[in-house]
Amino acid sequence: MIERIECTPDTILVLLDGTRYIVNESLDEIVALIQDHRAAIVARSLNISATDAAPVERPADDDNVIVPLPTRPRGEK
């Protein structure tokens, strides 16, 4: 996930975790690529009709279901 794009003589992508990538594309090209990618995702999601999607089974209102998430001990990678 891109946090920012720095445009010095080189174009540098800075990710949320601080990782930096020097890329060949200009700022305008990167923005256009991101816009195209997001537009494609929206277009695909609009093409899914309600009948194509699998029905979602929801518990009854009086049934509170708690599903524990898997955890790992601290310090373990």
N, C-alpha and C positions, 0 to 999 in steps of 0.2 A: 504494500500500500504506500503510495507516494505521499510524502508530507509536503515537499516543495521541489521546485525545479530551479536550479541556479544557472544563470546564463552569463558566464564569464566567457572568455574566448571558447571554452568548452562548455557543452551542456551537461550538467550534473544532476542526476536524480537523487534526491535524499529521501530514504524511506523512513517510516515511523520509528524503526528500531535504530536509526542512525547510520545504516549502511548507505554508502555512496556508490553510484555507478556513473561512469562517464559514457555517454552515448553519442552516436554519430548524428542522430536526428536533431533538428532545431526545436525550439520551444513550440512554435506553431505546428510542426508535424506531430509532436507528442500530444498536444492538446487535441488535434484532429483525430489521432488514433484512439485516444481515450473516449472522445465523443462518439466515434463510430462504434466502439466496443459497447458502450452503455446503451446506445440506440438499438444495437442488435439484440441485446438482452431484453429490452422493453418490447421490441417487435416480436420476439419469440414468446414472451409471456402473454402478449395479446392474442397470439394465434392459438393458444390452448383454450379450448372451450370447456365449459363446466362438465360436459359429458365425458370428455377425454380424461379428466383428472379423476384419480381414485377417490372414492368417498372417504371422508374423514370420520372415523368413529369417535364420538365424544362421550365421555362418561356422563351419567345422569347428574343433574345439579346437586343432588344430595350425596353423591359419591365423590368424595375428595380423594383423588389418587395422587400419591406422592411417589415419584420415582427417584431413587437415590442415584446421583451421578458417580461414576467411578472416580476414585481419588488415588493418589499415590503419596507415600510418606515424603515429608519435606527432605530436601537434600538429594533425593533420587532423581535421576534424569531419564 
